[in-house]
Amino acid sequence: MRHLLSIEDLTRDDIERILDRAAAFEEVSHRDIKKVPALRGRTVLNLFYEASTRTRSSFELAAKRLSADVVNFAASGSSVEKGESLKDTVLTLTAHSPDAIVIRTPYAGAAALVAGWTTAAIVNAGDGKHEHPTQALLDVHTLRQKLGSLEGRSIWIVGDVAHSRVARSNILAFQLMGADVTVCGPPTLIPRGIEALGCAVRYDLGDLREADVVYALRMQRERMDQHFVPSLREYAAQYQINGRRLGPRQVLMHPGPVNRGVELSGEVVDSPQAVITMQVKSGVVVRMAVLYEVLAGARDERSVPRPTEPQLA
Amino acid sequence: MTPHESPRRGPASGVRLVCAPASPADLLLRHVHALDPRTGLDGLHDVLVRGGEIAEIGAAGMLTAPAGAETVDGDGRHLFPAFVDPHVHLRTPGQEHKEDLETGTRAAAAGGYCAVVAMPNTAPVVDSGPILGALLDAAAREARVPVGFMPAITRGLAGRELTEMAELRALGAAGFTDDGRPVADAGVFRRALQYQRLCGGVLALHEEDPALSGTGAMHEGVVSALLGVAGIPSVSESTMIARDCALAEYEQARIHIQHLSARESVAVIAAAKARGVAVTCEASPHHLTMTDEDVRGLDPRRKMNPPLRSEEDRQALVEGLRSGVIDCIATDHAPHARDEKEVPFEQAPMGTTGLETAFAAVFTDLVVPGHLALELVVEKLTAGLGLLGLFVPAIAAGERANLVLVDLDAEWVVGESGYESRSKNCCFAGRTLRGRVLLTLAAGAVAYRERSTILSVPAQVTSSEGRSLR
């Protein structure tokens, strides 16, 4: 695989191959010296146009554990603030010959666009509200560890689906792995037409008990300013996953960072059903596997430069 | 109102369509399949143009070129009345890095157009007499085909105060529009409708409710849900059209709805027309041939406002042309510089170029597969300026030569040989289309000639006098 741009591009075989390798990297994380020489001499560039501590440091750790050199390029304090375009930034950074660029931007399709401007492998670390494929992969990895298989499992994704790239990637990835997905949230935050992705849609938590896995999304405070819901209080009353709603055999997931008391009550965050820290751990090994996949997995294709015109669909 | 007038300042009344002086054509178009849906002309003919006027239409092979006239062997290729476009963006003044009067009208001529009307959302906005006057003067130097200008309805397109519409009209305004945005305030819009009784001029309307469009960047539907791109719902357009039809009906005013995109809008206009509202409307080649499925790759060249909508919407527009609800095809030619469009989809400005591809796109996607008759498409491509009270080009003896010669069998790849427009943001780029414009006559002069168009007699040196536009 040359780039990881979206879950939509992947097959179930692709996901299984990447996650089997991630499982192999788990062993490395338990060593005293948590490093293998797989990507020695390779350069991974983190290009983040949005504030992100978790994802960026997870990618940084993953690259370092594979012995790659890592350069972090944050949009703040850089030429971007001086008005440089995305394309010029990418062309400038490409002059340093990075082997991979991990990119996060607030714009859908930006990672795919960048892939046409550079010879580096592109890993999408979030493009607007479109996709966040490594989050979905680490969530599948976590569930495979926890449940064995996703086949036939019912997974509810609860919250602000409209503004969530995590939701979109996870709907696709969970279904690809054989799970049944239901999205649930306020009608103002469920995008029109989302059923076309194959998921069921609910507007209340009445049947939450049928879920094997409850995946809560972060409720962003800026959505409150846009009046998508009347108040956080009302949101919590309708959609908060708490001890009363979460069953003892249900697995609870969240992409972090958690708003305690909003989408999750404190008690469930700290409950044994929650696998939130396990997700963070999975993040490093899955991103190791992704970087390995795009940098060591398909060496033959990588010398072919791509044209610079935006590509037609 | 006169159809054409001198590039020199005309009388202070009437719409002005202005272009640079050019030699009146003297040429014989032999063996052309002349088709004019309004006169019923449809067959092989020789058409003689003398001094910029259609002098004679004869049976094929029967006319001979007089001395000094050039002969073009049509070889059975189609001759239509040249197209007109009531809705283009020529970006002058202030945005000449995207387009100017010369490049924009060159693109028009290359697409088979003999006249276009430019929108006022420039920098500065065309909202005062001096700016309009300067534009008309510039067009008289630079425009390859006649250009009319529609100044703004409200100053600065801000939607609050009316422009000095009577003065603008006296200077030759082709109508008024705030294109690019709606006149959101119903009270302001109502005053513009009332003021029309004084100054005339069709109000051309870009219809959307800003509160419903929000930050949307594409059609709200299955594809936007999949891509996570904020959607512009169809009802953003149709509810505003309903409001404006009701207001126009109440004030007995004349309005024209620009670039219809949604099936709900077609239904609203059909109902308004049925009860006698003086409303006309247009649809663009891209809305007639493409859908939001074509936006899946997030190619910024396919970002426009209104957005490409669903297949059902596209079909409703095609049916609207057939039924007559939609009066004309207009391109909304909207050039943007390469670096402006080479950004992520959500950041990119709205708009696609369209003058050079309009006929071929509609012909390839709608006429060749049998969805629309060729005569209907020619009628809709030549109707737009008549709706504004200007003129309708025709193939008839005594008419000024506004003609386009087209090879319906020629295939070409959009963008492969570049564009006449300064900008390259064409949503059809890379597509193979059928139907190539070979020759365009606008206001009596040759405005475009495809390089391969073979002439049996080389062009003669013609007099240096300017085109005698009537």
Interface residues (C-beta under 8 A of the other chain):
Chain A: E8 S85 L86 K87 T105 P106 Y107 A108 G109 A110 A112 L113 D127 G128 K129 H130 E131 S164 R165 R168 P191 R192 G193 I194 A196 L197 P310 Q311 L312 A313
Chain B: E220 G221 V222 V223 S224 A225 L226 L227 G228 V229 A230 G231 P233 D294 V295 R296 G297 L298 D299 P300 R301 R302 D339 K341 E342 V343 P344 F345 E346 Q347 A429 G430
